[in-house]
Amino acid sequence: MDIKNIFIKFETNCNFKDSRGFGAGNIHRTWRIESENGKLFILQKFNNHVFKDPIGLMENTFLISKHLSDKIGEKNLKWRFPSFYKTSENELFYKNVDETYWRLMDYIDHDSKANENKERYFKAGASYGQFIDLLSDLSPKLIKETIPDFHNLYLRIESLKTLANQTTGHFKSSSEQEIHFLLDQEKRMLQITELSRAGKFPVRLVHMDTKLDNILFDSNANPVAIIDLDTVMPGIVHSDFGDALRSFGNTAGEEESDLSKISFSLEVYKEYTRGFASSLKSLLTPMEIETLHLAPGYFAYMQAIRFLIDYLQGSKYYNIKYPENNLVRTRNQIQLLKEISKKEHEMSLIIKEEFRP
């Protein structure tokens, strides 16, 4: 793949010097480009299997970035948002002859090796909370659904049931225990979905992919940007609370195959909750606050199903490093769910304390 020839399709007024793979995302492929004058860029090749409307996605991103840029001055936040480049044909994307889509944006300087200390988790919670607050006056109706039913747990469960009945051979036999466990948890894990469907939670614009890697920090562990806005969609606040803690509350990370190393950190949970509450205490409804402690387990469960579905379908969605990678990830998330379930009462008490008026 000739990265240089892709880069020069964009209007940058810079000459290509070098490129290297960048980041650890599971969806897009990403490169950092260095130009001859030292300016840095991020080039991404889109996963067309995941995002089927790249133009709609970029329209979302432009609208969201502009809204956030206008709002950060009001909050005295020193955040940056990606600046995108257009092609010589004035397009948001470059569409290659192989039907792949590419986009180019400025590189945002940050410290990728900043210490992951306790304070950083507080700042992550505060940042994702501020993100929701900043978007609270942008109508969700203006934002296209880039991945339909992305956090629709009913649909995920039904898809797993269908695949479980259709799959045979090695894929079925290697994952039978995981399929049985996840389907056995269905009724207990659908509480948040049922409340949402009953209209108990307001619809909000949320990030929906709140990994720690999607916040850029400087060398003092101060946030400088929230990135990967592709999944920002109408949803519920539980998404940005639960998925974040599912991600970095896991003491071993989601790639760990040794289940004995996996536990759920209440210290990380408390710090993230404290930060989240500092930004959203006055915005969230009593019902949102009352059920927030259920969100980490809910999203560990959903992520286990998503990994398992992708495994049974031949790993078309997530980037994998070896054939059984998604099955290992499934087992990892199941173990995380079990660890979270042991601590739900303590998690509820922390929510009550941190969201106390």
C-alpha positions in Angstrom: 0.0 0.0 0.0 1.5 3.3 -1.1 0.7 5.7 1.7 2.5 8.6 0.0 0.2 8.4 -3.0 -2.8 8.5 -0.7 -1.4 11.5 1.2 -0.8 13.6 -1.8 -4.5 13.4 -2.8 -5.2 15.9 0.0 -4.6 19.6 -0.1 -2.0 20.2 2.6 0.7 22.3 0.9 3.2 19.9 2.4 5.5 17.3 0.9 5.5 13.8 2.2 8.6 12.6 4.1 7.7 9.4 6.0 4.9 7.4 7.6 4.4 4.8 10.3 1.5 2.8 11.7 -0.1 4.6 14.6 -2.4 3.8 17.5 -4.1 0.6 18.7 -7.6 1.0 17.3 -9.6 -2.1 16.5 -11.6 -0.6 13.6 -9.8 1.8 11.3 -6.1 1.5 10.2 -4.1 4.6 11.1 -0.8 6.1 10.1 1.1 9.1 11.3 2.5 11.1 8.4 5.6 13.4 8.7 6.0 16.1 6.1 9.3 17.5 4.9 8.7 20.7 6.9 8.1 18.7 10.1 4.3 19.1 10.2 2.5 15.9 11.4 -0.7 14.4 10.1 -3.0 11.5 10.9 -4.1 9.4 7.9 -6.9 6.9 8.3 -8.3 4.1 6.1 -11.9 3.5 7.0 -13.4 0.1 7.8 -16.2 0.0 5.3 -17.7 -3.0 6.9 -18.3 -1.0 10.1 -19.1 2.4 8.7 -21.3 2.1 5.6 -22.0 5.8 5.2 -18.6 7.6 5.4 -19.9 10.8 4.0 -22.7 11.0 6.6 -20.1 10.2 9.2 -17.9 13.0 8.2 -20.8 15.4 8.1 -21.5 14.4 11.7 -17.9 14.9 12.6 -17.7 18.4 11.1 -20.9 19.5 12.9 -19.9 18.1 16.2 -16.3 19.5 16.0 -17.7 22.9 15.2 -20.2 22.9 18.0 -17.6 21.7 20.5 -15.0 24.3 19.3 -17.6 27.0 19.8 -18.4 25.8 23.3 -15.0 25.1 24.9 -14.3 28.9 25.3 -17.4 29.2 27.5 -16.0 26.4 29.8 -12.3 27.7 29.6 -11.2 24.3 28.4 -7.9 24.1 26.4 -9.1 21.3 24.2 -8.4 20.8 20.5 -10.5 19.0 18.0 -9.3 17.4 14.7 -9.0 19.7 11.6 -9.7 17.8 8.5 -8.3 18.3 5.0 -10.2 18.1 1.8 -9.0 16.5 -1.4 -8.1 18.4 -4.6 -11.7 17.6 -5.7 -13.0 19.3 -2.5 -14.2 16.1 -1.1 -14.2 15.1 2.6 -12.7 11.7 1.7 -10.4 10.3 -0.9 -12.0 7.3 -2.5 -9.4 5.0 -3.9 -9.8 2.7 -6.9 -10.1 -0.3 -4.6 -13.2 1.3 -3.1 -11.5 2.2 0.2 -12.1 5.5 1.9 -9.4 7.7 3.4 -9.3 10.9 5.5 -6.5 13.1 6.7 -6.4 15.3 9.7 -3.9 17.3 11.8 -1.9 15.4 14.4 -2.7 16.7 17.9 0.5 16.8 20.0 0.2 14.9 23.3 2.2 12.7 25.7 1.4 9.1 25.0 3.5 7.9 27.9 2.0 10.1 30.6 1.7 8.2 33.9 -1.7 6.5 34.4 -2.0 7.7 37.9 -5.2 8.0 40.0 -5.7 11.6 39.1 -5.7 10.7 35.4 -8.9 8.6 35.8 -10.6 11.5 37.6 -9.7 13.7 34.7 -10.9 11.1 32.2 -14.3 11.0 34.0 -14.5 14.8 34.1 -13.6 15.0 30.4 -16.2 12.6 29.2 -18.7 14.2 31.5 -17.8 17.6 30.1 -18.1 16.2 26.6 -21.7 15.2 27.2 -22.4 18.5 28.9 -21.0 20.5 25.9 -23.2 18.6 23.5 -26.3 18.8 25.6 -27.6 21.8 23.6 -27.0 20.2 20.2 -30.1 18.4 19.0 -29.6 14.6 18.7 -31.9 14.7 15.7 -29.2 16.5 13.7 -26.7 13.6 14.1 -26.9 10.6 11.7 -26.7 7.2 13.3 -23.3 6.1 11.9 -23.6 2.5 13.2 -27.3 1.6 13.5 -28.2 -0.2 16.8 -24.6 0.1 18.0 -25.6 -0.3 21.7 -28.9 -2.2 21.1 -28.5 -5.1 23.5 -31.7 -6.8 22.4 -30.4 -7.0 18.9 -27.0 -8.2 20.0 -28.6 -11.0 22.0 -30.9 -12.0 19.1 -27.9 -12.1 16.7 -26.0 -14.3 19.1 -29.0 -16.7 19.4 -29.2 -16.9 15.6 -25.5 -17.5 15.1 -25.5 -20.1 17.9 -28.1 -22.1 16.1 -26.5 -21.7 12.7 -22.8 -22.2 13.5 -21.2 -25.6 13.4 -17.8 -27.2 13.6 -14.8 -25.6 15.4 -16.4 -22.2 15.9 -19.4 -23.7 17.7 -17.5 -26.3 19.7 -14.8 -23.8 20.9 -17.3 -21.3 22.1 -20.2 -23.4 23.4 -19.5 -22.6 27.1 -19.4 -18.9 26.4 -22.6 -18.9 24.4 -24.4 -20.7 27.2 -23.2 -18.4 29.9 -24.1 -15.2 28.0 -27.6 -16.3 27.0 -28.2 -17.5 30.6 -27.5 -13.9 31.8 -30.0 -12.3 29.4 -32.8 -11.4 31.7 -30.6 -9.9 34.4 -28.5 -7.9 32.0 -31.4 -6.2 30.1 -32.4 -3.9 33.0 -30.9 -0.8 31.5 -32.2 -1.6 28.0 -35.8 -2.1 29.3 -35.7 1.2 31.2 -34.4 3.0 28.2 -37.1 1.6 25.9 -39.7 2.6 28.4 -38.5 6.2 28.1 -37.0 6.5 31.6 -33.7 8.0 30.4 -33.4 11.2 28.2 -31.7 10.8 24.8 -28.3 12.5 24.8 -25.4 12.8 22.4 -22.7 10.6 23.8 -19.3 9.5 22.6 -20.0 5.7 22.8 -16.3 4.7 22.6 -14.9 6.0 25.9 -11.5 4.3 26.0 -8.7 6.0 27.8 -6.8 6.1 24.5 -9.5 8.4 23.1 -8.5 11.2 25.5 -5.1 12.8 24.7 -3.2 14.1 27.7 -0.2 16.4 28.0 2.9 15.5 30.1 1.1 16.8 33.2 -1.8 14.4 32.6 -4.1 17.3 31.6 -6.6 16.5 28.8 -5.9 18.3 25.5 -8.4 16.5 23.2 -11.1 13.9 23.0 -10.7 12.1 19.7 -12.5 9.4 17.6 -15.8 11.2 17.2 -17.1 8.7 14.6 -19.3 6.9 17.1 -20.9 10.1 18.6 -24.6 9.3 18.3 -27.9 9.7 20.2 -27.9 7.4 23.2 -28.0 7.2 27.0 -25.4 8.5 29.5 -24.8 4.9 30.7 -22.8 4.3 27.5 -20.1 6.8 28.3 -19.9 5.7 31.9 -20.2 2.0 31.5 -18.0 1.5 28.5 -15.2 3.6 29.9 -15.0 1.6 33.1 -15.4 -1.7 31.3 -12.3 -0.6 29.4 -9.9 0.8 31.9 -11.4 -0.6 35.1 -10.2 -4.0 33.9 -6.9 -4.5 35.7 -5.4 -6.7 33.0 -6.8 -5.2 29.7 -9.1 -6.9 27.3 -6.4 -8.8 25.5 -5.3 -10.8 28.5 -5.8 -14.5 28.2 -4.9 -15.5 31.8 -8.3 -15.0 33.5 -6.7 -15.1 36.9 -5.2 -11.7 36.3 -8.5 -10.0 35.6 -10.3 -8.0 38.3 -12.3 -4.8 38.5 -10.6 -1.8 40.1 -12.9 0.0 42.6 -10.2 2.6 42.9 -10.4 3.4 39.2 -14.2 3.3 39.4 -14.3 5.8 42.3 -11.9 8.2 40.6 -13.8 8.1 37.2 -17.1 8.4 39.0 -15.8 11.4 41.0 -14.8 13.1 37.8 -17.9 12.2 35.9 -20.1 13.6 38.7 -18.1 16.8 38.9 -19.2 17.6 35.3 -22.7 16.1 35.2 -24.2 16.3 38.7 -26.6 19.1 37.8 -27.5 17.6 34.4 -28.4 14.0 35.0 -31.8 12.9 36.2 -32.4 10.9 39.4 -33.2 7.7 37.4 -29.9 8.1 35.4 -28.0 8.4 38.6 -29.8 5.6 40.4 -28.9 3.1 37.7 -25.5 4.3 36.7 -23.7 1.7 38.8 -25.2 -1.1 36.6 -23.5 0.3 33.5 -20.0 -1.2 33.7 -21.4 -4.8 34.0 -24.0 -4.0 31.3 -21.2 -3.0 28.9 -18.8 -5.8 29.8 -21.7 -8.2 28.9 -22.5 -6.4 25.7 -18.8 -6.3 24.7 -18.5 -10.0 25.4 -21.4 -10.7 23.0 -19.9 -8.4 20.4 -16.6 -10.1 20.5 -18.2 -13.5 20.3 -20.5 -12.6 17.4 -17.5 -11.4 15.5 -15.6 -14.6 16.3 -18.5 -16.7 15.0 -18.7 -14.6 11.9 -15.0 -15.0 11.0 -13.7 -11.8 12.7 -14.8 -9.2 10.1 -15.4 -6.3 12.5 -12.4 -6.1 14.9 -8.8 -6.3 13.9 -7.3 -9.5 15.3 -3.7 -10.6 15.9 -4.4 -14.4 15.8 -7.4 -16.6 14.8 -8.8 -17.1 18.4 -8.3 -13.4 19.4 -11.9 -12.6 19.6 -12.7 -15.7 21.6 -10.0 -14.8 24.1 -11.5 -11.3 24.3 -14.9 -12.8 24.9 -13.6 -14.9 27.8 -11.8 -11.9 29.2 -15.0 -9.8 29.2 -17.1 -12.6 30.8 -14.5 -12.8 33.6 -14.7 -9.0 34.0 -18.5 -9.2 34.2 -18.2 -11.8 37.0 -15.7 -9.5 38.9 -17.9 -6.5 38.5 -21.0 -8.3 39.7 -19.3 -9.0 43.0 -18.8 -5.3 43.6 -22.1 -3.8 42.5 -23.3 -2.9 46.0 -20.1 -1.0 46.7 -20.3 0.7 43.3 -23.9 1.8 44.1 -22.7 3.4 47.3 -19.9 5.3 45.5 -22.5 6.7 43.0 -24.7 7.9 45.9 -21.7 9.6 47.6 -20.3 11.3 44.5 -23.6 12.5 43.1 -24.8 13.7 46.5 -26.3 17.2 46.0 
